[in-house]
Amino acid sequence: MFMAILDVQVVATSLPTIQGALGIARDKISWIQTAYLIAEVIAIPLTGFLTRLLTMRWLFVVTISVFTAASIGCAASTSFSMLMVWRVVQGFSGGTLIPAVFTAVFLLFPPRLQGIATTIGGVLAVLAPTVGPIVGGWITETYTWHWLFLINVVPGIGAALGAVWLLPVEKPMLGEARSLDVVSIAGMAVALAALEIALKEAPDRGWLSPTVIGLLIVSVVAGVAFARRTLGRRRPVVELRTLTDPMFAVGSLLSFVLGIGLFGSVYMMPVFLGFARGHEALEIGEIMLVTGIAQLATAPLAVALERRMGARLLTTAGFALFAIGLGLSAFQTPETDFAGMFWPQVIRGVAIMFCLLPPTRLALGHLDAAAVPDASGLFNLMRNLGGAIGIALIDSIIYGRAPGHAQAIVHRLMAGDVATAKFVGIPLRLFAERAPGPIDAVTQSILEPMVNRAAFVAAMNDAWAVVAILTLAALLSIPFARQRKRSSRP
């Protein structure tokens, strides 16, 4: 699971290198990531069905083996189309691993060990995006882009052999294949794929562009058709009725909001450090490593508190602290660097474990054993959808508000605002010598890149603030998570 999540981030840092090596057009390079993510979100809700069909043991063996083989295929690709095929296979198999791990937590371990198991899985799930940039940057600078995929081979073989040896032997329910509703799967795939592509295109084309509107309409129509057909079947591929459980519904909502904050922060930091500060991939990874270290340091505390305190109380504390960490990043300047990012990263790193562990137990810990595989798929799907929607929202805020910020900065500079000059980075001595009024052409050519950078940072601060507010707003749902007595335990 760690390798599957890591794979997205390590590839992101090296897209320009892959583009040059395979001669890929600049407007197509982002599809290397999009193809993986679309396949991943389609696979996640199917995990429950695949678990019943193959058993947990063989699901792990098959998906890990396919993921490893697809990684080799990606490394051996000599063209854009070949790479796309293998990325789809890799994304589908990798997407299945994520909820399967959290299913295993509640089906393989007794209640007293579920907190530790969830923490270990949670640490790896959130650590992968954090260390991804430094791993990807180091691999690209030290070796070739092929090793971004080949690093999966040895862990993949080891994990597949470990699954054969360690996981319990169960009888596959191959008869489940007869109940496979191909129409429902097609509807779900179209809905999720159209939504993912719409979110990818929205920041560039605009939310009201015909392409984006059309894709969103297709997504809604296919999603409604999928839901109606699924709810009308006795044995659906994806059990949507679990969403009627208040605790699971609240847990899924929290997972969605966590996806916005987690993926959004991991996305915004490299963008800021690359554009505003001019750091290389390896330097960005080193700065972002603070969050990962804070997560690891907090994990034992999260396990101890989870055993002694209620899930709702810990969730409230975690999301409130996470919102503070996000909000502190809304005050960055063009000169902000490691020191200015240190404490917001520490706060977010500490909070993430309390945003992941208690909501996971809140959503899945009380369900019957038979319901856990499907519920785990939906729960993890919500986090990934939150990440996709959050990144699209962030891009829209940044690139939509930056021009307005640039105009406002120019007006304030013309009016002689010293605070604005300091924010932009203009030496105050030179600024004080200049009388307020129109800016001449030479001065404008010098100031334009500085103003654009400052406007970009101001727009990014707006995005940080919006994500922080959404995280705080999620706290309103927690009182609706009413405890229910669990009817059976695995």
KASUL-V514603 format. One record per residue. N is the residue number from 1. RES is the residue in three letters. OMEGA is omega in whole degrees, 0 to 359 (999 if undefined). NEAR is the number of other C-alpha atoms within 12 Angstrom. Layout:
BEGIN
((N,RES,OMEGA,NEAR) (N,RES,OMEGA,NEAR))
END
This chain:
BEGIN
((1,MET,178,38) (2,PHE,181,33) (3,MET,181,40) (4,ALA,179,46) (5,ILE,179,40) (6,LEU,186,33) (7,ASP,180,43) (8,VAL,186,42) (9,GLN,182,37) (10,VAL,178,40) (11,VAL,182,46) (12,ALA,183,36) (13,THR,187,40) (14,SER,180,38) (15,LEU,178,33) (16,PRO,179,24) (17,THR,179,27) (18,ILE,179,36) (19,GLN,180,26) (20,GLY,183,17) (21,ALA,183,21) (22,LEU,179,27) (23,GLY,182,18) (24,ILE,178,24) (25,ALA,185,19) (26,ARG,182,17) (27,ASP,180,14) (28,LYS,188,21) (29,ILE,182,27) (30,SER,180,27) (31,TRP,175,32) (32,ILE,177,40) (33,GLN,184,34) (34,THR,179,30) (35,ALA,179,32) (36,TYR,185,40) (37,LEU,179,43) (38,ILE,178,41) (39,ALA,181,38) (40,GLU,183,42) (41,VAL,176,45) (42,ILE,183,41) (43,ALA,188,42) (44,ILE,182,46) (45,PRO,178,43) (46,LEU,186,44) (47,THR,179,46) (48,GLY,178,42) (49,PHE,182,42) (50,LEU,177,36) (51,THR,179,43) (52,ARG,184,34) (53,LEU,189,26) (54,LEU,194,25) (55,THR,183,32) (56,MET,182,39) (57,ARG,184,35) (58,TRP,173,32) (59,LEU,178,41) (60,PHE,182,42) (61,VAL,183,31) (62,VAL,184,29) (63,THR,178,39) (64,ILE,179,44) (65,SER,179,32) (66,VAL,179,33) (67,PHE,180,45) (68,THR,179,38) (69,ALA,179,29) (70,ALA,177,35) (71,SER,176,41) (72,ILE,178,29) (73,GLY,178,30) (74,CYS,181,39) (75,ALA,182,32) (76,ALA,184,23) (77,SER,179,23) (78,THR,180,21) (79,SER,180,22) (80,PHE,182,28) (81,SER,178,22) (82,MET,179,21) (83,LEU,180,34) (84,MET,180,33) (85,VAL,181,25) (86,TRP,178,34) (87,ARG,177,42) (88,VAL,178,34) (89,VAL,180,35) (90,GLN,180,43) (91,GLY,181,43) (92,PHE,180,34) (93,SER,178,44) (94,GLY,179,47) (95,GLY,179,44) (96,THR,184,47) (97,LEU,187,50) (98,ILE,179,46) (99,PRO,179,49) (100,ALA,179,46) (101,VAL,182,44) (102,PHE,171,45) (103,THR,181,47) (104,ALA,181,37) (105,VAL,186,35) (106,PHE,179,38) (107,LEU,184,35) (108,LEU,188,26) (109,PHE,173,23) (110,PRO,184,18) (111,PRO,183,23) (112,ARG,180,18) (113,LEU,184,21) (114,GLN,179,33) (115,GLY,179,40) (116,ILE,182,30) (117,ALA,178,30) (118,THR,180,41) (119,THR,179,40) (120,ILE,177,29) (121,GLY,181,33) (122,GLY,178,41) (123,VAL,181,40) (124,LEU,182,32) (125,ALA,182,39) (126,VAL,179,47) (127,LEU,183,39) (128,ALA,178,36) (129,PRO,182,42) (130,THR,182,46) (131,VAL,181,41) (132,GLY,181,43) (133,PRO,182,43) (134,ILE,178,37) (135,VAL,180,39) (136,GLY,180,40) (137,GLY,180,34) (138,TRP,180,27) (139,ILE,182,27) (140,THR,181,29) (141,GLU,185,20) (142,THR,184,15) (143,TYR,177,18) (144,THR,182,21) (145,TRP,180,33) (146,HIS,182,31) (147,TRP,172,30) (148,LEU,179,41) (149,PHE,183,42) (150,LEU,177,29) (151,ILE,179,31) (152,ASN,192,36) (153,VAL,183,28) (154,VAL,176,21) (155,PRO,180,22) (156,GLY,179,34) (157,ILE,180,26) (158,GLY,181,19) (159,ALA,178,28) (160,ALA,178,30) (161,LEU,178,20) (162,GLY,179,19) (163,ALA,178,26) (164,VAL,187,23) (165,TRP,193,15) (166,LEU,186,17) (167,LEU,184,23) (168,PRO,179,20) (169,VAL,178,16) (170,GLU,180,17) (171,LYS,179,15) (172,PRO,178,20) (173,MET,184,19) (174,LEU,177,17) (175,GLY,177,14) (176,GLU,181,20) (177,ALA,180,19) (178,ARG,180,14) (179,SER,182,22) (180,LEU,180,24) (181,ASP,183,24) (182,VAL,181,19) (183,VAL,179,21) (184,SER,180,32) (185,ILE,179,30) (186,ALA,178,26) (187,GLY,178,29) (188,MET,181,38) (189,ALA,179,31) (190,VAL,181,31) (191,ALA,182,31) (192,LEU,180,40) (193,ALA,179,35) (194,ALA,178,36) (195,LEU,181,37) (196,GLU,180,38) (197,ILE,178,37) (198,ALA,179,36) (199,LEU,179,38) (200,LYS,185,35) (201,GLU,187,34) (202,ALA,182,34) (203,PRO,181,28) (204,ASP,185,23) (205,ARG,185,21) (206,GLY,183,22) (207,TRP,182,24) (208,LEU,178,19) (209,SER,181,16) (210,PRO,181,15) (211,THR,182,23) (212,VAL,179,26) (213,ILE,179,22) (214,GLY,179,22) (215,LEU,179,29) (216,LEU,177,29) (217,ILE,177,21) (218,VAL,180,27) (219,SER,181,29) (220,VAL,181,24) (221,VAL,180,21) (222,ALA,179,28) (223,GLY,178,29) (224,VAL,179,20) (225,ALA,178,23) (226,PHE,181,32) (227,ALA,181,28) (228,ARG,180,21) (229,ARG,181,26) (230,THR,181,29) (231,LEU,180,21) (232,GLY,182,18) (233,ARG,181,19) (234,ARG,179,15) (235,ARG,183,24) (236,PRO,177,31) (237,VAL,177,43) (238,VAL,184,46) (239,GLU,181,35) (240,LEU,182,33) (241,ARG,178,24) (242,THR,180,31) (243,LEU,177,28) (244,THR,176,17) (245,ASP,185,26) (246,PRO,182,25) (247,MET,178,36) (248,PHE,180,41) (249,ALA,178,30) (250,VAL,178,37) (251,GLY,179,47) (252,SER,176,42) (253,LEU,178,39) (254,LEU,177,49) (255,SER,178,44) (256,PHE,181,35) (257,VAL,176,45) (258,LEU,177,53) (259,GLY,178,37) (260,ILE,183,40) (261,GLY,183,51) (262,LEU,180,49) (263,PHE,180,39) (264,GLY,180,40) (265,SER,178,45) (266,VAL,177,43) (267,TYR,186,37) (268,MET,182,40) (269,MET,177,47) (270,PRO,179,39) (271,VAL,179,31) (272,PHE,184,41) (273,LEU,178,36) (274,GLY,184,26) (275,PHE,186,25) (276,ALA,185,32) (277,ARG,177,27) (278,GLY,180,19) (279,HIS,174,24) (280,GLU,185,26) (281,ALA,182,38) (282,LEU,178,29) (283,GLU,178,27) (284,ILE,180,37) (285,GLY,179,36) (286,GLU,178,29) (287,ILE,183,36) (288,MET,181,44) (289,LEU,180,33) (290,VAL,181,31) (291,THR,180,41) (292,GLY,179,39) (293,ILE,178,28) (294,ALA,177,30) (295,GLN,181,38) (296,LEU,181,32) (297,ALA,184,23) (298,THR,186,29) (299,ALA,179,35) (300,PRO,178,24) (301,LEU,180,24) (302,ALA,179,39) (303,VAL,182,32) (304,ALA,181,22) (305,LEU,181,25) (306,GLU,179,36) (307,ARG,188,22) (308,ARG,185,15) (309,MET,181,19) (310,GLY,182,24) (311,ALA,182,37) (312,ARG,180,34) (313,LEU,180,23) (314,LEU,178,35) (315,THR,179,43) (316,THR,180,33) (317,ALA,182,33) (318,GLY,182,38) (319,PHE,176,46) (320,ALA,179,32) (321,LEU,179,30) (322,PHE,178,46) (323,ALA,178,41) (324,ILE,179,33) (325,GLY,176,36) (326,LEU,182,46) (327,GLY,179,34) (328,LEU,178,31) (329,SER,180,39) (330,ALA,181,31) (331,PHE,182,25) (332,GLN,174,37) (333,THR,177,33) (334,PRO,180,34) (335,GLU,180,25) (336,THR,180,27) (337,ASP,188,28) (338,PHE,184,27) (339,ALA,181,16) (340,GLY,180,20) (341,MET,188,33) (342,PHE,186,27) (343,TRP,173,25) (344,PRO,178,35) (345,GLN,179,38) (346,VAL,181,34) (347,ILE,179,34) (348,ARG,179,43) (349,GLY,178,43) (350,VAL,186,37) (351,ALA,188,43) (352,ILE,181,55) (353,MET,178,50) (354,PHE,175,48) (355,CYS,183,51) (356,LEU,186,52) (357,LEU,182,50) (358,PRO,177,46) (359,PRO,177,50) (360,THR,177,51) (361,ARG,178,47) (362,LEU,184,43) (363,ALA,190,48) (364,LEU,190,50) (365,GLY,184,43) (366,HIS,186,35) (367,LEU,173,33) (368,ASP,183,24) (369,ALA,183,27) (370,ALA,183,24) (371,ALA,187,37) (372,VAL,182,42) (373,PRO,179,44) (374,ASP,182,41) (375,ALA,179,47) (376,SER,177,50) (377,GLY,179,47) (378,LEU,182,47) (379,PHE,180,49) (380,ASN,176,50) (381,LEU,181,40) (382,MET,179,37) (383,ARG,180,39) (384,ASN,176,43) (385,LEU,176,39) (386,GLY,178,35) (387,GLY,180,34) (388,ALA,179,41) (389,ILE,180,34) (390,GLY,180,40) (391,ILE,176,37) (392,ALA,178,35) (393,LEU,180,37) (394,ILE,178,40) (395,ASP,180,33) (396,SER,179,28) (397,ILE,185,34) (398,ILE,187,35) (399,TYR,175,28) (400,GLY,184,27) (401,ARG,182,27) (402,ALA,179,28) (403,PRO,178,23) (404,GLY,176,21) (405,HIS,180,29) (406,ALA,179,30) (407,GLN,180,20) (408,ALA,179,23) (409,ILE,179,35) (410,VAL,180,31) (411,HIS,181,20) (412,ARG,177,24) (413,LEU,178,34) (414,MET,178,25) (415,ALA,178,21) (416,GLY,181,25) (417,ASP,183,24) (418,VAL,181,25) (419,ALA,178,19) (420,THR,178,30) (421,ALA,179,31) (422,LYS,180,25) (423,PHE,181,29) (424,VAL,181,38) (425,GLY,178,30) (426,ILE,176,29) (427,PRO,186,18) (428,LEU,180,19) (429,ARG,179,12) (430,LEU,181,15) (431,PHE,181,26) (432,ALA,181,19) (433,GLU,183,12) (434,ARG,180,22) (435,ALA,177,16) (436,PRO,179,19) (437,GLY,182,15) (438,PRO,180,17) (439,ILE,181,22) (440,ASP,187,15) (441,ALA,181,10) (442,VAL,179,10) (443,THR,180,20) (444,GLN,180,17) (445,SER,178,13) (446,ILE,186,16) (447,LEU,187,27) (448,GLU,178,25) (449,PRO,179,21) (450,MET,179,31) (451,VAL,179,37) (452,ASN,179,33) (453,ARG,179,33) (454,ALA,179,41) (455,ALA,178,39) (456,PHE,179,40) (457,VAL,179,42) (458,ALA,178,38) (459,ALA,177,36) (460,MET,175,45) (461,ASN,176,34) (462,ASP,180,33) (463,ALA,176,42) (464,TRP,182,43) (465,ALA,180,30) (466,VAL,179,32) (467,VAL,178,42) (468,ALA,180,37) (469,ILE,178,27) (470,LEU,179,33) (471,THR,176,43) (472,LEU,181,31) (473,ALA,180,21) (474,ALA,180,34) (475,LEU,181,33) (476,LEU,182,20) (477,SER,188,28) (478,ILE,178,35) (479,PRO,181,18) (480,PHE,178,21) (481,ALA,184,32) (482,ARG,181,21) (483,GLN,174,23) (484,ARG,179,19) (485,LYS,181,12) (486,ARG,185,19) (487,SER,179,13) (488,SER,179,17) (489,ARG,178,21) (490,PRO,999,22))
END
